[in-house]
């Protein structure tokens, strides 16, 4: 009984440790990049979230029942695809403001 509890506690501790290590790495990476780029990244994400929410609500409220769900699904997938492409073009692995480029300059 006690070994099962210890086992589960170790699993939970390891999970929290991995999460905190990943969070620490993300914070360190955000300190490498210039502040205006981090600000633009945050604004981009916030504007996209607001745009997606209002677009979804407008589609749901303006169309009839079976059509609104179909058009909502198609438009969300299409818009998310475009948003991910824009995000990757600037902040992705090979993007214009990639973390890897700043890490290479720093070393």
C-alpha positions in Angstrom: 0.0 0.0 0.0 2.7 2.5 1.0 4.8 1.6 -2.0 1.9 2.3 -4.3 1.5 5.7 -2.7 5.2 6.4 -3.0 5.1 5.3 -6.6 2.3 7.7 -7.4 3.9 10.5 -5.5 7.1 10.0 -7.5 5.2 10.1 -10.8 3.5 13.3 -9.8 6.8 14.9 -8.6 8.4 13.9 -11.9 5.6 15.4 -13.9 5.8 18.7 -12.0 9.6 18.7 -12.3 9.3 18.3 -16.1 6.7 21.0 -16.3 8.7 23.4 -14.2 11.9 22.7 -16.2 10.0 23.3 -19.5 8.5 26.5 -18.0 12.0 27.7 -16.9 13.4 27.0 -20.4 10.5 29.0 -22.0 11.2 32.0 -19.7 14.9 31.9 -20.5 14.2 31.7 -24.2 11.9 34.7 -24.0 14.7 36.7 -22.3 17.0 36.0 -25.2 14.8 37.6 -27.8 14.3 41.4 -27.9 11.4 42.8 -25.9 9.6 44.3 -28.8 9.5 40.9 -30.5 8.0 39.2 -27.4 5.5 42.1 -27.2 4.5 41.6 -30.8 4.2 37.9 -30.3 1.9 38.4 -27.3 -0.2 41.0 -29.2 -0.5 38.7 -32.2 -1.8 35.8 -30.0 -4.3 38.1 -28.2 -5.6 39.6 -31.4 -6.0 36.2 -33.1 -7.9 34.9 -30.1 -10.3 37.8 -30.1 -10.7 37.6 -33.9 -11.4 33.9 -33.7 -14.0 34.3 -31.0 -15.9 37.1 -32.6 -15.8 35.4 -36.0 -17.1 32.2 -34.5 -19.9 34.0 -32.7 -20.9 36.0 -35.8 -21.1 32.8 -37.9 -23.1 31.0 -35.3 -25.6 33.8 -34.8 -26.0 35.0 -38.4 -26.7 31.6 -40.1 -29.3 28.9 -39.6 -28.6 25.8 -37.6 -27.2 23.1 -39.9 -25.4 25.6 -42.1 -23.7 27.5 -39.3 -21.9 24.5 -37.8 -20.6 23.4 -41.2 -19.4 26.9 -42.2 -18.0 27.5 -38.7 -15.9 24.3 -38.8 -14.6 25.0 -42.3 -13.7 28.7 -41.5 -12.0 27.9 -38.2 -9.8 25.3 -39.8 -8.9 27.6 -42.7 -8.3 30.6 -40.5 -6.2 28.6 -38.0 -4.1 27.3 -40.8 -3.4 30.8 -42.0 -2.6 32.0 -38.5 -0.2 29.1 -37.8 1.6 29.9 -41.1 2.0 33.5 -40.1 3.2 32.6 -36.6 5.7 30.1 -38.0 6.9 32.7 -40.5 8.0 35.0 -37.7 8.4 33.0 -34.5 8.8 29.4 -35.7 11.9 27.3 -35.9 13.0 28.8 -39.2 11.1 32.1 -38.7 12.4 35.6 -39.1 12.6 36.1 -35.3 13.4 32.5 -34.3 14.9 31.8 -30.9 17.6 29.7 -32.6 19.0 32.7 -34.5 19.4 34.7 -31.2 21.0 31.7 -29.5 23.6 31.5 -32.3 24.4 35.2 -32.0 24.8 34.9 -28.2 27.2 32.0 -28.3 
